């Protein structure tokens, strides 16, 4: 009888352990490592774990681009999000944010604010003015995991029709 009770306890303990395996991939990741306030045409708070991705150069006749990083509050569809484009080989410093030509992606320090509205996304990334201060960033795209990414920003940018948003915030997280 004691063996049956012990077996039942082990089965229940195993079931409880397995049920925790279905958590989201961000479980255990602290939120709020990328925080910003957005005001203007769109307003709200952006808060996420922070992500950094390295995009290697592509060679093509029409869409070639250099290597670059992007830093964002999170990935995927979200109500309000911020993404920075940062040229490779960037070192700590203060950089001017601009609106580069779409064919020049990765060559300039740029920002885009996206807002999900139903099944579409409104983007703000034109006539950008402001600064991005980088305090820590990976040296190269090969060694991103575990590297600290830290900085702050203050900018204004517009959508295609001239509606403006302003953003101010900080980020401090480790690459994964």
C-alpha positions in Angstrom: 0.0 0.0 0.0 2.9 2.4 0.8 4.4 1.7 -2.6 1.1 2.7 -4.3 0.9 5.9 -2.3 4.5 6.8 -3.1 3.9 6.0 -6.8 0.8 8.3 -6.8 2.8 11.1 -5.2 5.6 10.8 -7.8 3.1 10.8 -10.7 1.4 13.9 -9.3 4.7 15.7 -8.8 5.8 14.8 -12.3 2.5 16.1 -13.7 2.9 19.4 -11.9 6.5 19.8 -13.2 5.5 19.1 -16.8 2.6 21.5 -16.7 5.0 24.4 -16.1 6.9 23.7 -19.3 4.3 25.4 -21.5 5.1 28.9 -20.3 6.0 31.6 -22.9 9.5 32.0 -24.1 9.8 35.3 -22.1 8.9 33.6 -18.8 11.5 34.4 -16.3 12.7 37.4 -18.3 12.4 40.7 -16.4 10.2 43.2 -18.2 10.9 46.9 -18.0 14.5 46.6 -19.2 13.5 48.8 -22.2 11.2 51.6 -21.0 9.9 54.6 -22.8 7.1 57.2 -22.8 5.6 58.1 -26.1 3.6 61.3 -26.5 1.9 63.3 -29.4 -0.4 61.8 -32.0 0.0 58.5 -30.2 0.8 58.2 -26.5 1.6 55.4 -24.1 4.2 53.6 -22.3 6.5 51.1 -23.9 8.0 48.5 -21.6 9.7 45.2 -22.6 12.6 43.0 -21.9 14.7 44.5 -24.7 16.2 42.6 -27.6 19.2 43.1 -29.9 19.7 41.4 -33.3 22.5 41.5 -35.7 21.8 41.5 -39.4 24.7 40.5 -41.7 25.3 42.3 -44.9 23.3 41.3 -47.9 24.5 41.6 -51.5 21.9 42.2 -54.0 21.2 44.4 -57.0 18.3 46.1 -55.5 18.3 45.6 -51.7 22.0 45.4 -50.6 22.6 46.6 -47.1 25.6 46.7 -44.7 25.8 44.8 -41.4 23.8 46.4 -38.6 22.1 45.9 -35.3 18.6 46.6 -34.3 17.5 47.2 -30.8 13.8 47.0 -29.7 11.7 46.8 -26.7 10.4 43.3 -27.6 9.6 41.3 -30.7 6.4 40.4 -32.5 3.1 42.2 -32.7 2.6 44.6 -29.8 0.3 47.6 -29.2 3.2 50.1 -29.2 6.8 49.4 -30.0 10.2 51.1 -30.7 13.0 49.8 -32.9 16.4 51.4 -33.4 18.7 50.7 -36.4 22.4 50.9 -35.4 25.3 50.6 -37.8 27.7 47.7 -37.1 31.0 48.6 -35.3 29.2 51.3 -33.2 31.0 52.1 -30.0 29.6 53.9 -26.9 28.8 57.5 -27.6 26.0 60.0 -28.5 24.5 59.7 -32.0 22.1 61.8 -34.0 18.9 60.0 -35.0 17.9 60.6 -38.6 15.5 59.3 -41.2 17.6 57.6 -43.8 16.5 56.5 -47.3 15.0 53.0 -47.3 17.8 51.8 -49.6 20.3 53.0 -46.9 19.1 50.7 -44.1 21.9 50.0 -41.6 24.0 53.0 -42.6 22.4 55.5 -40.2 21.1 55.7 -36.6 17.4 55.5 -37.1 14.2 54.9 -35.0 10.8 53.7 -35.9 7.7 53.7 -33.6 5.0 51.2 -34.5 1.5 51.1 -33.3 -0.8 48.1 -33.9 -4.3 49.1 -34.8 -6.6 46.2 -35.6 -5.0 44.2 -38.4 -2.6 47.0 -39.5 0.4 48.9 -38.2 0.9 52.6 -38.2 4.6 53.5 -38.4 6.4 56.7 -37.5 9.9 57.1 -38.9 10.0 60.2 -41.0 11.6 63.6 -40.3 13.3 62.2 -37.3 15.3 64.4 -34.9 16.9 63.5 -31.6 19.7 61.5 -30.0 20.6 58.0 -29.1 23.3 57.6 -26.4 24.8 54.2 -26.3 26.7 53.3 -23.1 27.3 49.6 -23.9 26.8 47.5 -27.0 28.4 44.2 -28.3 31.6 44.6 -30.2 30.4 42.4 -33.1 27.4 40.4 -34.2 29.1 37.1 -33.4 29.2 37.7 -29.6 25.8 39.1 -28.7 24.6 36.6 -26.2 25.3 37.7 -22.6 26.6 41.1 -23.7 25.2 44.1 -22.0 23.2 46.7 -24.1 22.7 50.0 -22.3 21.6 53.5 -23.5 19.0 56.3 -23.5 17.2 58.2 -26.1 15.1 61.3 -26.8 13.5 61.8 -30.2 10.6 63.1 -32.3 9.5 61.4 -35.6 6.5 61.5 -37.9 4.3 59.3 -40.0 3.8 59.8 -43.8 1.1 62.4 -43.2 3.2 64.5 -40.8 1.6 63.4 -37.5 4.3 63.5 -34.8 5.3 61.4 -31.8 8.0 62.0 -29.3 9.8 59.3 -27.3 12.1 59.4 -24.3 13.5 56.4 -22.4 16.2 54.0 -21.5 17.3 50.4 -22.1 19.6 48.1 -20.1 19.5 44.3 -20.8 21.7 41.4 -21.9 21.7 40.1 -25.5 20.4 36.6 -26.0 
